[in-house]
Amino acid sequence: MKRTTVNLSDETDARLRHEAQRRGITISELTREAIQAHLGVQRTLGAAAAGWGGRRDVSERIEEILANEVAPLP
């Protein structure tokens, strides 16, 4: 992961900090989410290719597999 410095106005910084605190996440997490949403970055699901791994129990374990791959929405 790369570190990037961003200069923000006092107002934007205050709004960012307030929103991060309101959601119970770090400023870094909120900033990453905002940038990814702006750029249209999509997460990939490792479970999407589970059927090609030779495992025969994927359909029985799909909820467990997805729970391990997808973080809950805030």
Secondary structure, DSSP 4 states (H G I P E B T S, - for coil): ---------HHHHHHHHHHHHHHT--HHHHHHHHHHHHHT-----GGGGGGGTT-S-HHHHHHHHHHHHSPPP-
